[in-house]
Amino acid sequence: MGLKEATIYLDNQFNTYYAGQTVNGRIEYVFDSPKKVRGIHVKFKGEAHTEWSESKEETDTEGKPISTDQMITGNEEYFTIQYYLLGSNTGNEIEIPAGKHVYNFTCALPPVLPSSFEGQFGYVRYTVKVTLDRPWKFDQETKMAFTVINALDLNLNPSYKEPIHMQMEKTFCCFCCVSAPLTVDVYAPVSGYCPGQSIPLTVHVENKSNVQLHLVKVMLRKVITYRATTPTSSTKKSKELVHTVQEGPAPAGTSKQWTINLEVPPVPPSNLVNCSIIDLDYDLKVECVVSGLHMNLRDKKYVTIGTVPLVSAGATPSAPAAPSPPTPSQPAVLPTVPAEEGGGAGGWVAPAAPPYQALYPTLSEPVYRAGAEGARRVQDRGDGDHTRVVGHSYFAPYYPTYAQPPPLPQ
């Protein structure tokens, strides 16, 4: 059989890094018999990919119209870093003895990368793949996906401190009469938030009409634009519900005021910087559901999701600082390896704390939680039949989330 086990370990608990940081890790092989290889090859890759099917109208040989499904795709590569951990692609065969063998690798990430994103019609994904390069036989590959975050400090753009205000008004007709207005005001104190925070919403209803307002629904949505380029250019837009809250009713002739909180779950930050085939935004949509056959009231405003929350005045830095890796609250996934097994003197060191605490003393460390959109299959068109994916072929990015977020600026 030869290869019995192959496992990749990275050097922090959540397998999460910020753009510009260095990824350190190792692969552990267990062979139950000697293995002949040309070498062991590691490849780091960052890319975005979009893909969906569209109907294409054609004509058959008799000139009759027919409809066929056509797969259209887009692809964008950010970096590929690859090298041999053992041997080379031109060297002689090497026999690896039976038993456990450990090989270390490292990769410095480029300083500007879009955040990891997994969507229905596309993704931004970062992977490491280690290959047993075997001459005259199929290669054996082991692959792992990891998260990359492009930091978005909300304190660096004054517009994120601006409030959100939606005002809706409607009158209702009954025969020849027009009712007094139904007015709904929705207010949020700022327009920038981070996962773990709640968006505090004040809803004021002045219902002078003769129609009941059943409920007011406030929805946080992802607004995603996917672009494809092959074999033709196309765009697909998607609006996905992230979270919703609601209050009601407000009967005819009454006034109501509610204070409700809309929690922001772990989601990727707005604006996939440096990605030209996927746009990611968020909005707050308000829908006021009224009785009868009348049209509901609707409005929406964009909101920004960041990685560093707004803090009180006086703590804003003059320039953005390079973020450091997340600090695990538990032992790292990557165990300490004795030097004689390839771990280096002293073994692996836990990641340092983020520097934001020095810039914003009231800010607590984030925790890292799996994305609310869930795990997706990460085997793709570049993988063969003999590619093993660490984590049962499914992957969910981890995003910084604030369990104890600071109070919003006043």
C-alpha positions as CSV (number, residue, x, y, z in Angstrom):
1,M,0.0,0.0,0.0
2,G,2.8,2.5,0.9
3,L,1.0,5.7,2.0
4,K,-1.1,5.0,5.1
5,E,-1.7,8.6,6.5
6,A,-1.1,12.1,5.3
7,T,-2.1,15.2,7.4
8,I,-1.3,18.9,7.0
9,Y,-1.0,21.1,10.1
10,L,-0.8,24.9,10.2
11,D,0.6,27.0,13.0
12,N,-2.5,28.5,14.5
13,Q,-5.7,27.1,15.9
14,F,-8.1,28.5,13.4
15,N,-5.9,28.2,10.2
16,T,-6.6,31.9,9.8
17,Y,-4.1,34.6,8.6
18,Y,-4.2,38.2,7.6
19,A,-2.8,39.3,4.2
20,G,0.9,39.9,4.4
21,Q,1.5,37.4,7.2
22,T,3.5,34.2,6.9
23,V,1.9,30.7,6.9
24,N,4.0,28.0,8.6
25,G,3.1,24.4,8.7
26,R,4.1,20.8,8.1
27,I,2.9,17.6,6.5
28,E,3.1,14.3,8.4
29,Y,3.3,11.2,6.4
30,V,3.0,7.6,7.7
31,F,4.2,4.9,5.3
32,D,3.6,1.2,6.0
33,S,6.3,0.2,3.5
34,P,9.1,2.0,1.7
35,K,8.0,4.6,-0.8
36,K,9.9,5.6,-4.0
37,V,9.3,9.2,-5.1
38,R,11.0,11.8,-7.3
39,G,10.3,14.3,-4.6
40,I,7.7,16.0,-2.3
41,H,6.3,19.2,-3.7
42,V,4.2,22.0,-1.9
43,K,2.0,24.5,-3.7
44,F,0.3,27.5,-2.1
45,K,-2.5,29.1,-4.2
46,G,-4.9,32.0,-3.9
47,E,-7.6,32.4,-6.4
48,A,-11.2,33.5,-7.1
49,H,-13.6,31.4,-9.2
50,T,-17.1,31.9,-10.5
51,E,-19.3,29.4,-12.2
52,W,-23.0,28.9,-13.1
53,S,-25.2,27.6,-15.9
54,E,-27.2,29.7,-18.4
55,S,-29.6,28.8,-21.2
56,K,-28.3,29.3,-24.7
57,E,-30.7,29.7,-27.6
58,E,-29.5,27.9,-30.8
59,T,-31.0,26.4,-33.9
60,D,-30.8,22.8,-35.1
61,T,-30.0,21.6,-38.6
62,E,-33.6,22.2,-39.6
63,G,-33.6,25.8,-38.4
64,K,-35.8,25.0,-35.4
65,P,-34.9,26.9,-32.1
66,I,-33.5,24.8,-29.3
67,S,-32.3,25.7,-25.8
68,T,-29.1,24.2,-24.3
69,D,-27.4,24.8,-21.0
70,Q,-24.0,26.4,-21.1
71,M,-21.6,26.6,-18.2
72,I,-19.9,29.9,-17.9
73,T,-17.0,30.6,-15.6
74,G,-14.6,33.3,-14.4
75,N,-11.2,32.9,-12.8
76,E,-8.6,35.2,-11.1
77,E,-5.3,34.1,-9.6
78,Y,-3.7,36.1,-6.9
79,F,-0.5,34.1,-6.3
80,T,1.1,30.7,-6.7
81,I,4.1,29.7,-4.6
82,Q,5.5,26.3,-5.1
83,Y,8.7,24.4,-4.3
84,Y,10.1,21.0,-3.4
85,L,10.4,19.9,0.2
86,L,12.4,16.9,-0.8
87,G,14.0,16.0,-4.2
88,S,13.2,17.8,-7.4
89,N,11.3,17.2,-10.7
90,T,14.5,16.4,-12.5
91,G,16.4,14.3,-9.9
92,N,16.8,10.6,-9.3
93,E,14.3,8.5,-7.4
94,I,14.4,8.7,-3.6
95,E,13.2,5.9,-1.3
96,I,11.5,7.0,1.8
97,P,11.6,4.3,4.5
98,A,8.5,3.0,6.2
99,G,7.3,4.9,9.3
100,K,6.4,8.5,10.2
101,H,8.1,11.4,8.3
102,V,7.6,15.2,8.9
103,Y,8.3,18.0,6.4
104,N,8.0,21.7,7.2
105,F,6.9,24.4,4.8
106,T,6.4,28.1,4.8
107,C,4.8,30.8,2.7
108,A,4.8,34.6,2.9
109,L,1.4,35.9,1.8
110,P,1.2,38.9,-0.5
111,P,0.2,42.2,1.4
112,V,-3.0,42.8,-0.6
113,L,-5.5,39.9,-0.9
114,P,-9.3,39.7,-0.9
115,S,-10.8,38.0,2.2
116,S,-11.8,34.3,1.9
117,F,-15.3,34.0,0.7
118,E,-17.5,31.0,-0.1
119,G,-20.7,31.6,-2.1
120,Q,-23.3,29.8,-4.1
121,F,-21.8,30.8,-7.5
122,G,-18.2,31.5,-6.6
123,Y,-15.5,31.7,-4.0
124,V,-12.2,33.4,-3.0
125,R,-10.1,30.5,-1.7
126,Y,-6.6,29.9,-0.4
127,T,-5.1,26.4,-0.3
128,V,-1.9,24.5,0.4
129,K,-1.4,21.2,-1.5
130,V,1.5,18.8,-0.9
131,T,2.2,16.2,-3.6
132,L,4.2,13.0,-3.5
133,D,5.7,13.3,-7.0
134,R,6.0,9.7,-8.3
135,P,7.6,8.9,-11.7
136,W,5.5,6.7,-14.0
137,K,2.6,6.6,-11.4
138,F,-0.2,8.9,-10.4
139,D,0.8,11.6,-7.9
140,Q,-0.7,11.5,-4.4
141,E,-1.9,14.9,-3.2
142,T,-3.0,16.2,0.2
143,K,-4.8,19.5,0.2
144,M,-6.0,21.9,2.9
145,A,-7.9,25.2,2.6
146,F,-7.2,28.1,5.0
147,T,-8.6,31.5,5.7
148,V,-7.1,34.8,4.7
149,I,-8.5,38.1,6.0
150,N,-8.1,41.5,4.5
151,A,-8.4,43.8,7.6
152,L,-11.1,46.5,7.4
153,D,-10.7,49.0,10.3
154,L,-13.9,50.9,10.5
155,N,-12.2,53.7,12.4
156,L,-10.2,54.8,9.3
157,N,-13.2,56.0,7.3
158,P,-15.4,58.7,8.9
159,S,-18.4,57.7,6.7
160,Y,-18.8,54.5,8.7
161,K,-19.7,56.7,11.8
162,E,-22.6,58.2,9.9
163,P,-26.1,57.1,11.1
164,I,-28.6,55.2,9.0
165,H,-32.1,56.7,8.7
166,M,-35.0,55.3,6.6
167,Q,-38.3,57.1,6.5
168,M,-41.3,55.6,4.8
169,E,-44.7,57.1,4.3
170,K,-47.9,55.8,2.6
171,T,-51.5,56.8,2.3
172,F,-54.3,54.3,1.4
173,C,-57.2,54.8,-0.9
174,C,-60.7,53.4,-0.2
175,F,-63.2,54.2,-2.9
176,C,-62.9,58.0,-3.3
177,C,-61.3,58.7,0.1
178,V,-57.6,58.9,0.9
179,S,-56.5,58.0,4.4
180,A,-54.1,60.0,6.7
181,P,-50.5,58.7,6.3
182,L,-48.8,55.8,7.8
183,T,-45.2,56.9,8.7
184,V,-42.4,54.5,9.7
185,D,-39.0,55.8,10.8
186,V,-36.0,53.3,11.2
187,Y,-32.8,54.6,12.7
188,A,-29.4,53.1,13.5
189,P,-26.6,55.1,15.1
190,V,-23.7,54.2,12.8
191,S,-23.3,52.5,9.4
192,G,-20.3,50.3,10.2
193,Y,-20.4,47.1,12.3
194,C,-18.4,43.9,12.9
195,P,-19.4,40.3,13.5
196,G,-20.5,39.8,17.1
197,Q,-22.0,43.3,17.4
198,S,-25.7,44.1,17.3
199,I,-27.1,46.8,15.2
200,P,-29.4,48.8,17.6
201,L,-32.5,49.8,15.7
202,T,-35.1,52.3,16.8
203,V,-38.4,51.9,14.9
204,H,-41.0,54.6,15.3
205,V,-44.5,54.2,13.8
206,E,-47.1,56.9,13.5
207,N,-50.2,55.1,12.0
208,K,-52.8,57.8,11.4
209,S,-54.3,55.6,8.6
210,N,-57.2,53.2,8.7
211,V,-55.0,50.2,7.8
212,Q,-53.2,48.0,10.3
213,L,-49.5,47.7,10.1
214,H,-49.0,44.0,10.9
215,L,-45.2,44.0,11.4
216,V,-41.9,45.7,10.6
217,K,-39.2,43.3,9.3
218,V,-35.6,44.4,9.2
219,M,-33.2,42.2,7.2
220,L,-29.4,42.2,7.0
221,R,-28.5,40.9,3.5
222,K,-25.5,40.0,1.5
223,V,-25.5,41.7,-1.9
224,I,-23.2,39.7,-4.2
225,T,-22.3,40.3,-7.8
226,Y,-20.6,37.4,-9.6
227,R,-18.9,37.9,-13.0
228,A,-18.0,35.3,-15.6
229,T,-15.7,35.7,-18.6
230,T,-15.6,32.4,-20.4
231,P,-17.0,31.5,-23.0
232,T,-18.9,34.8,-22.8
233,S,-19.1,37.7,-20.4
234,S,-22.0,37.5,-17.9
235,T,-23.1,38.8,-14.5
236,K,-25.2,37.2,-11.9
237,K,-26.5,39.1,-8.8
238,S,-27.6,37.4,-5.6
239,K,-29.2,38.8,-2.4
240,E,-28.8,36.4,0.5
241,L,-30.5,36.8,3.9
242,V,-28.0,36.9,6.8
243,H,-30.3,37.7,9.7
244,T,-33.7,39.2,10.3
245,V,-35.7,40.7,13.2
246,Q,-39.3,42.0,13.4
247,E,-41.8,43.8,15.5
248,G,-45.5,44.6,15.4
249,P,-48.4,45.2,15.1
250,A,-49.3,48.9,15.0
251,P,-53.1,49.0,14.6
252,A,-54.8,51.9,12.8
253,G,-54.8,55.1,14.7
254,T,-51.9,54.2,17.0
255,S,-48.3,55.2,17.6
256,K,-45.6,52.7,18.4
257,Q,-41.9,52.8,19.2
258,W,-39.7,49.7,19.4
259,T,-36.0,49.2,20.1
260,I,-34.7,46.0,18.5
261,N,-31.2,44.5,18.0
262,L,-30.0,42.8,14.9
263,E,-27.0,40.6,15.6
264,V,-24.2,40.4,13.0
265,P,-23.1,36.8,12.7
266,P,-19.6,35.7,11.5
267,V,-19.5,36.9,7.8
268,P,-16.7,38.1,5.5
269,P,-15.9,41.9,5.6
270,S,-17.4,44.1,2.9
271,N,-15.6,44.8,-0.3
272,L,-13.4,41.9,-1.5
273,V,-10.4,44.1,-2.1
274,N,-8.4,43.2,-5.3
275,C,-11.1,40.8,-6.5
276,S,-12.6,41.9,-9.9
277,I,-15.0,38.9,-10.4
278,I,-16.9,39.0,-7.1
279,D,-18.3,42.1,-5.4
280,L,-19.6,41.8,-1.8
281,D,-21.7,44.4,-0.1
282,Y,-24.3,44.3,2.7
283,D,-27.6,46.2,3.1
284,L,-30.3,46.7,5.6
285,K,-33.7,46.2,4.1
286,V,-36.9,47.2,5.9
287,E,-40.3,45.9,4.9
288,C,-43.5,47.1,6.5
289,V,-46.3,44.6,6.1
290,V,-49.8,46.1,6.0
291,S,-53.3,44.5,5.9
292,G,-55.5,44.0,3.0
293,L,-54.5,44.2,-0.7
294,H,-52.3,47.3,-0.2
295,M,-48.6,47.4,-1.2
296,N,-46.1,47.0,1.6
297,L,-43.7,49.8,2.4
298,R,-40.0,49.1,1.6
299,D,-36.7,50.8,1.8
300,K,-33.0,49.8,2.1
301,K,-29.6,51.3,3.0
302,Y,-26.1,49.9,2.6
303,V,-24.2,49.0,5.7
304,T,-20.4,48.1,6.0
305,I,-19.1,45.0,7.8
306,G,-15.5,45.4,9.0
307,T,-13.0,43.4,11.1
308,V,-12.1,46.2,13.6
309,P,-15.2,47.9,15.2
310,L,-15.7,51.6,15.8
311,V,-14.4,52.8,19.1
312,S,-14.9,56.1,21.0
313,A,-13.3,59.3,19.8
314,G,-9.6,59.8,20.7
315,A,-8.4,56.3,19.8
316,T,-8.3,56.6,16.0
317,P,-4.8,55.9,14.6
318,S,-3.2,58.2,12.1
319,A,-2.4,55.3,9.7
320,P,-3.5,51.6,9.5
321,A,-1.3,49.1,11.2
322,A,-0.4,45.7,9.8
323,P,-2.5,43.1,11.7
324,S,-1.0,40.2,13.5
325,P,-2.4,36.7,13.5
326,P,-5.3,35.6,15.7
327,T,-4.4,34.5,19.2
328,P,-5.9,31.1,20.1
329,S,-7.7,30.8,23.4
330,Q,-6.9,27.1,23.4
331,P,-3.9,25.0,22.4
332,A,-3.0,25.4,18.7
333,V,-4.0,22.7,16.3
334,L,-0.3,22.4,15.3
335,P,1.3,20.4,18.1
336,T,4.9,21.1,19.2
337,V,7.4,19.0,17.3
338,P,10.7,18.1,18.7
339,A,13.7,19.4,16.8
340,E,14.8,15.9,15.9
341,E,11.5,15.4,14.1
342,G,11.8,18.5,12.0
343,G,10.0,21.0,14.2
344,G,13.0,23.3,14.7
345,A,14.6,24.3,18.0
346,G,11.9,24.9,20.6
347,G,9.0,23.7,18.4
348,W,6.2,25.9,17.2
349,V,5.4,29.2,18.7
350,A,1.8,30.4,19.2
351,P,0.8,33.5,17.2
352,A,1.2,36.9,18.7
353,A,-1.8,39.0,19.8
354,P,-3.3,41.6,17.4
355,P,-1.8,45.1,17.6
356,Y,-5.2,46.8,17.8
357,Q,-5.3,46.6,21.6
358,A,-2.4,49.1,21.7
359,L,-4.2,51.4,19.2
360,Y,-7.6,51.0,20.9
361,P,-7.1,50.1,24.6
362,T,-10.8,49.4,25.2
363,L,-11.0,46.8,22.4
364,S,-11.0,43.2,23.4
365,E,-9.4,40.4,21.3
366,P,-11.7,38.9,18.7
367,V,-12.6,35.2,18.6
368,Y,-12.6,33.4,15.3
369,R,-15.8,31.6,14.3
370,A,-16.8,29.7,11.2
371,G,-18.7,31.7,8.6
372,A,-22.5,31.7,8.9
373,E,-22.9,30.5,5.3
374,G,-21.6,27.1,6.3
375,A,-19.0,24.8,4.9
376,R,-18.6,24.1,1.1
377,R,-16.8,21.4,-0.8
378,V,-13.3,22.5,-1.7
379,Q,-12.3,19.8,-4.3
380,D,-12.2,21.7,-7.5
381,R,-11.2,21.4,-11.2
382,G,-7.5,21.3,-10.3
383,D,-7.8,18.2,-8.1
384,G,-7.3,14.6,-9.3
385,D,-8.8,11.3,-8.3
386,H,-6.0,10.8,-5.8
387,T,-6.3,14.2,-4.0
388,R,-7.0,13.8,-0.3
389,V,-8.6,16.9,1.3
390,V,-8.0,17.5,5.0
391,G,-11.3,18.0,6.8
392,H,-13.5,15.7,4.8
393,S,-13.5,17.8,1.6
394,Y,-15.6,20.7,3.2
395,F,-14.3,24.0,4.4
396,A,-15.8,27.1,6.1
397,P,-13.6,30.3,6.5
398,Y,-13.2,31.7,10.0
399,Y,-13.9,35.4,10.6
400,P,-13.0,37.7,13.6
401,T,-16.0,38.1,15.9
402,Y,-16.2,40.2,19.0
403,A,-17.7,38.5,21.9
404,Q,-17.4,41.7,24.0
405,P,-17.7,44.5,21.5
406,P,-17.0,48.1,22.6
407,P,-19.9,50.5,22.9
408,L,-20.8,52.3,19.8
409,P,-19.5,55.9,19.5
410,Q,-22.0,58.5,20.6
